[in-house]
Amino acid sequence: MGGCVSRNPEEREAWKRSREVDELCQSAYRREQKKIRLLLLGPGESGKSTIFRQMKLLYGEFTEEDRRQMTPVVYANLVTTMKILVRQASLFGLENDIKPKEARDAVRYVEETAEVDEALGAAMKALWHDAVIQQTWARRNEYQIVDSMSYFFNDLDRISAPGYAATAQDMLHVRIRSSGIVVDRYTIDGLAFEIYDVGGQRNERKKWIHCFDNITAVIYVAALSEYDQGLYEDAATNR
């Protein structure tokens, strides 16, 4: 005498769906395990976000919308940096030696969010070529300023022209202070990559601990050109 247990049609269908869900979960788990996760760490202004954008340039793409959104950031970088140079020249006791005084005053009073049109571009170009501003720029290790701005100041005619939109190279050189955690995903030679960019200022570093789970490698970035510069948040501490 024997016995057997059979499932009714509803139970068989439920069992089949359960198996399918299990297989999907296992497949998703295997895909996740194969992902290569890279975490970019380093102090503020060390170049982490530039590497992050470089990866996007190489393996992703910058859209027209990216270019449109970055254009006012380029303008703001230029205006803010020139204001810093004029102010720092004053702190060095050199302000009265600046020759294009009208250009100096134009930059001093313009809003940092202003569009760099031809008139403002010409004023900043005149200042950039002034000997005092160049002396102040040469002493940039003594105060906080973005090194890459010389790229933009040397190309002001293009940037201040009507219809300007940021290029891929502009987007690599522009300064955007990282805040929080940003992630991009790429497929390179059939391998899935996730790249994480985390803010480097001290108040952002407490977020680093939340990023270490399942990380394949940490890329720690330090700028050799900034060996003699202080931190953005603490000028007394070397970067």
C-alpha positions as CSV (number, residue, x, y, z in Angstrom):
1,M,0.0,0.0,0.0
2,G,1.4,3.4,-0.9
3,G,0.5,7.0,-1.0
4,C,1.4,10.1,-2.9
5,V,0.8,13.8,-2.6
6,S,-0.2,15.7,-5.7
7,R,-0.6,19.5,-6.1
8,N,-3.7,21.0,-7.4
9,P,-3.4,23.4,-10.4
10,E,-3.3,26.5,-8.2
11,E,-0.4,25.1,-6.1
12,R,1.5,24.0,-9.2
13,E,1.2,27.5,-10.6
14,A,2.3,29.1,-7.3
15,W,5.3,26.7,-7.1
16,K,6.2,27.6,-10.7
17,R,6.1,31.3,-10.0
18,S,8.1,30.8,-6.9
19,R,10.8,29.0,-8.8
20,E,10.9,31.8,-11.4
21,V,11.3,34.4,-8.8
22,D,14.1,32.4,-7.1
23,E,15.9,32.1,-10.5
24,L,15.5,35.8,-11.2
25,C,16.9,36.7,-7.7
26,Q,19.8,34.3,-8.2
27,S,20.5,35.8,-11.6
28,A,20.4,39.3,-10.3
29,Y,22.7,38.3,-7.4
30,R,25.2,36.8,-9.8
31,R,25.1,40.0,-11.9
32,E,25.7,42.1,-8.8
33,Q,28.6,39.9,-7.8
34,K,30.3,40.5,-11.1
35,K,30.0,44.3,-10.9
36,I,33.3,46.2,-10.4
37,R,32.7,49.0,-7.9
38,L,35.3,51.8,-7.7
39,L,35.2,54.4,-4.9
40,L,37.0,57.7,-5.5
41,L,38.3,59.3,-2.3
42,G,40.6,62.1,-1.4
43,P,40.7,65.6,0.0
44,G,38.7,68.5,-1.4
45,E,39.9,69.8,-4.8
46,S,42.3,66.9,-5.3
47,G,40.8,66.0,-8.7
48,K,38.3,63.3,-7.9
49,S,35.4,64.8,-9.7
50,T,37.6,65.5,-12.7
51,I,38.5,61.8,-12.9
52,F,34.8,61.0,-12.5
53,R,33.9,63.2,-15.4
54,Q,36.9,61.9,-17.5
55,M,35.4,58.4,-17.1
56,K,32.1,59.7,-18.4
57,L,33.9,61.3,-21.3
58,L,35.7,58.0,-22.2
59,Y,33.0,55.5,-21.5
60,G,29.7,57.4,-21.4
61,E,28.7,60.6,-23.0
62,F,28.0,64.2,-22.3
63,T,24.6,65.2,-23.7
64,E,23.6,68.6,-25.1
65,E,21.7,69.1,-21.8
66,D,24.9,68.5,-19.9
67,R,26.6,71.2,-22.0
68,R,23.7,73.7,-21.4
69,Q,23.8,73.1,-17.7
70,M,27.5,73.4,-17.4
71,T,27.8,76.7,-19.3
72,P,26.6,78.9,-16.4
73,V,29.0,77.0,-14.1
74,V,31.9,78.0,-16.4
75,Y,30.7,81.6,-16.2
76,A,30.5,81.4,-12.4
77,N,34.0,79.9,-12.1
78,L,35.5,82.7,-14.2
79,V,33.8,85.5,-12.4
80,T,34.4,84.1,-8.9
81,T,38.1,83.4,-9.7
82,M,38.7,86.8,-11.1
83,K,37.1,88.4,-8.0
84,I,39.4,86.3,-5.8
85,L,42.4,87.5,-7.8
86,V,41.4,91.2,-7.5
87,R,40.7,90.8,-3.8
88,Q,43.9,88.9,-3.2
89,A,45.9,91.6,-5.0
90,S,44.5,94.1,-2.6
91,L,45.5,91.9,0.4
92,F,49.0,91.7,-1.1
93,G,49.0,95.6,-1.3
94,L,49.1,95.6,-5.1
95,E,45.6,96.7,-6.0
96,N,46.5,100.3,-6.8
97,D,49.1,99.0,-9.3
98,I,46.4,97.2,-11.4
99,K,46.4,99.2,-14.7
100,P,43.0,98.4,-16.2
101,K,41.1,100.1,-13.3
102,E,37.8,100.2,-15.1
103,A,38.0,96.4,-15.7
104,R,38.9,95.9,-12.1
105,D,35.9,97.8,-10.9
106,A,33.6,96.1,-13.4
107,V,34.7,92.7,-12.1
108,R,34.5,93.8,-8.4
109,Y,30.8,94.8,-8.6
110,V,29.5,92.2,-11.1
111,E,27.3,89.4,-9.7
112,E,29.0,86.0,-9.5
113,T,26.1,84.5,-11.4
114,A,26.5,87.0,-14.3
115,E,26.8,85.7,-17.9
116,V,30.2,86.3,-19.3
117,D,29.3,88.4,-22.4
118,E,31.7,90.1,-24.7
119,A,32.0,93.2,-22.5
120,L,32.7,91.3,-19.3
121,G,34.9,88.9,-21.2
122,A,37.0,91.8,-22.5
123,A,37.3,93.2,-18.9
124,M,38.5,89.9,-17.5
125,K,40.9,89.4,-20.4
126,A,42.5,92.7,-19.7
127,L,42.8,91.9,-16.1
128,W,44.2,88.4,-16.7
129,H,47.0,90.0,-18.8
130,D,47.8,92.6,-16.2
131,A,51.2,92.2,-14.5
132,V,49.7,92.5,-11.0
133,I,47.1,89.8,-11.6
134,Q,49.8,87.6,-13.0
135,Q,51.9,88.1,-9.9
136,T,48.9,87.3,-7.7
137,W,48.2,84.2,-9.8
138,A,51.9,83.1,-9.4
139,R,51.4,83.2,-5.6
140,R,48.2,81.1,-5.7
141,N,49.7,78.5,-3.2
142,E,49.2,81.2,-0.5
143,Y,45.4,81.3,-0.8
144,Q,42.4,79.3,-2.1
145,I,41.9,79.3,-5.9
146,V,41.2,76.7,-8.6
147,D,44.4,75.9,-10.6
148,S,42.5,75.0,-13.7
149,M,41.1,78.4,-14.3
150,S,44.1,79.5,-16.4
151,Y,42.6,77.2,-19.1
152,F,39.4,79.3,-19.2
153,F,41.2,82.7,-18.8
154,N,43.4,81.9,-21.8
155,D,40.3,81.2,-24.0
156,L,38.0,84.1,-23.0
157,D,37.3,85.1,-26.6
158,R,35.6,81.8,-27.3
159,I,33.8,81.6,-23.9
160,S,32.4,85.2,-24.1
161,A,31.2,84.9,-27.7
162,P,27.4,84.8,-28.3
163,G,26.0,81.3,-28.3
164,Y,28.8,79.7,-26.3
165,A,28.1,76.2,-24.9
166,A,30.6,74.3,-22.8
167,T,32.7,71.7,-24.6
168,A,33.8,68.3,-23.2
169,Q,37.2,69.8,-22.3
170,D,35.5,72.7,-20.6
171,M,33.5,70.3,-18.5
172,L,36.7,68.5,-17.5
173,H,38.3,71.8,-16.3
174,V,35.4,73.3,-14.6
175,R,35.3,73.3,-10.8
176,I,32.2,71.8,-9.1
177,R,32.5,71.2,-5.4
178,S,31.3,67.6,-4.7
179,S,28.6,67.1,-2.1
180,G,27.0,63.9,-1.1
181,I,27.5,60.7,-3.1
182,V,27.3,60.5,-6.9
183,V,27.4,57.3,-8.9
184,D,27.7,56.6,-12.6
185,R,27.5,53.2,-14.4
186,Y,29.4,52.0,-17.4
187,T,29.9,48.8,-19.4
188,I,33.6,48.4,-20.5
189,D,34.6,45.3,-22.5
190,G,31.5,43.5,-21.3
191,L,32.2,44.3,-17.6
192,A,29.8,46.3,-15.5
193,F,31.4,49.2,-13.6
194,E,30.0,51.5,-10.9
195,I,32.1,54.6,-10.1
196,Y,31.3,56.5,-6.8
197,D,32.4,60.1,-6.2
198,V,32.2,61.4,-2.7
199,G,32.8,64.9,-1.4
200,G,36.2,65.3,0.1
201,Q,35.8,68.2,2.6
202,R,36.0,67.3,6.2
203,N,32.3,67.7,6.8
204,E,31.6,65.3,3.9
205,R,34.0,62.5,5.1
206,K,31.6,61.1,7.6
207,K,29.7,59.8,4.6
208,W,32.6,57.8,3.3
209,I,31.9,54.9,5.7
210,H,28.5,54.3,4.0
211,C,30.3,53.6,0.7
212,F,32.6,50.8,1.5
213,D,30.2,47.9,1.3
214,N,30.9,45.6,-1.7
215,I,33.5,48.0,-3.0
216,T,36.0,46.3,-5.4
217,A,38.7,49.0,-5.1
218,V,39.3,52.4,-3.6
219,I,41.1,55.0,-5.8
220,Y,42.6,57.6,-3.5
221,V,43.4,60.8,-5.3
222,A,46.0,63.4,-4.2
223,A,47.1,66.4,-6.4
224,L,50.9,66.6,-6.7
225,S,50.5,70.3,-7.7
226,E,48.9,71.1,-4.4
227,Y,51.6,69.8,-2.1
228,D,52.2,73.3,-0.7
229,Q,48.6,74.4,-0.4
230,G,46.2,74.4,2.5
231,L,42.9,72.7,2.7
232,Y,39.8,74.6,1.5
233,E,38.2,74.2,5.0
234,D,41.4,74.7,7.0
235,A,44.2,76.8,5.4
236,A,46.6,75.9,8.3
237,T,46.5,72.2,7.3
238,N,48.5,71.1,4.2
239,R,46.4,69.2,1.6
